[in-house]
Amino acid sequence: MVEAITAVRFTATFKKHYQRLPPRVREQFDRQLGRLLEDRDYPSLRIKKIQGTADIWEGSVTMQYRFTFTLADGIATLRNIGSHDILKNP
């Protein structure tokens, strides 16, 4: 990833899936979101582009939970969040 993240947007899908997460996972994601904004290369985020996609990235909340996003003009649009299975349909 080259550009810095200066803002975040949330899709309706992301918001719906976020609300369904266990409270502990939501808290962990909130911490990871802060790290994403401060330093996208923070080791526990494990940010990488999803293979087979043009512009979709994934990041880690925990070893079991992931989030996906796109990045354009410094704005990260958070698309989905959930167990590792979300990567089957990013």
C-alpha positions as CSV (number, residue, x, y, z in Angstrom):
1,M,0.0,0.0,0.0
2,V,1.4,3.3,-1.0
3,E,-1.0,6.1,0.0
4,A,-1.8,7.1,3.6
5,I,-5.3,6.6,4.9
6,T,-6.8,9.9,5.9
7,A,-10.5,8.9,6.3
8,V,-12.7,5.9,6.6
9,R,-16.1,5.1,5.2
10,F,-18.3,2.1,6.2
11,T,-20.6,0.2,3.8
12,A,-24.1,-0.9,4.9
13,T,-22.8,-4.5,4.8
14,F,-19.9,-3.7,7.0
15,K,-22.2,-1.9,9.6
16,K,-24.6,-4.9,9.6
17,H,-21.9,-7.5,10.1
18,Y,-20.0,-5.3,12.7
19,Q,-23.2,-5.2,14.9
20,R,-23.4,-9.0,14.8
21,L,-19.9,-9.5,16.1
22,P,-19.3,-10.5,19.7
23,P,-18.6,-7.4,21.9
24,R,-15.0,-8.6,22.5
25,V,-14.3,-8.7,18.7
26,R,-15.9,-5.3,18.1
27,E,-13.6,-3.8,20.8
28,Q,-10.6,-5.5,19.1
29,F,-11.6,-4.1,15.7
30,D,-12.0,-0.6,17.1
31,R,-8.3,-0.8,18.3
32,Q,-7.2,-2.2,15.0
33,L,-9.1,0.7,13.2
34,G,-7.1,3.2,15.2
35,R,-3.9,1.4,14.2
36,L,-4.9,1.4,10.6
37,L,-5.3,5.1,10.7
38,E,-2.0,5.7,12.5
39,D,0.2,3.1,10.8
40,R,-1.2,0.9,8.1
41,D,2.0,-1.2,8.4
42,Y,1.3,-2.1,12.0
43,P,2.3,-5.8,12.3
44,S,-0.9,-7.2,13.8
45,L,-3.0,-5.7,11.0
46,R,-1.4,-8.0,8.5
47,I,-2.7,-5.9,5.6
48,K,-2.4,-7.5,2.2
49,K,-4.2,-7.3,-1.2
50,I,-6.7,-10.1,-1.8
51,Q,-5.5,-12.3,-4.6
52,G,-7.6,-12.2,-7.7
53,T,-9.0,-8.8,-7.0
54,A,-8.0,-5.5,-8.5
55,D,-8.3,-3.3,-5.4
56,I,-9.6,-5.1,-2.4
57,W,-7.4,-5.4,0.7
58,E,-7.8,-7.4,3.9
59,G,-6.7,-6.8,7.4
60,S,-6.8,-8.8,10.6
61,V,-8.8,-8.1,13.7
62,T,-7.7,-11.4,15.3
63,M,-6.4,-14.6,13.8
64,Q,-10.0,-15.7,13.2
65,Y,-11.6,-12.4,12.2
66,R,-10.8,-10.2,9.1
67,F,-12.1,-7.1,7.5
68,T,-11.9,-6.0,3.9
69,F,-11.6,-2.6,2.3
70,T,-10.8,-0.6,-0.8
71,L,-8.6,2.4,-0.8
72,A,-8.9,5.4,-3.1
73,D,-7.7,9.0,-2.6
74,G,-6.7,8.2,1.0
75,I,-10.2,7.0,1.9
76,A,-10.5,3.4,3.2
77,T,-14.0,2.1,2.5
78,L,-14.6,-0.8,4.9
79,R,-16.6,-3.4,3.0
80,N,-17.0,-6.4,5.2
81,I,-16.0,-7.9,8.6
82,G,-16.3,-11.4,10.0
83,S,-14.6,-14.7,10.3
84,H,-12.0,-15.7,7.9
85,D,-14.7,-17.1,5.6
86,I,-15.6,-13.6,4.4
87,L,-12.5,-13.8,2.2
88,K,-14.3,-16.4,0.1
89,N,-16.6,-13.6,-1.2
90,P,-14.7,-10.3,-0.5
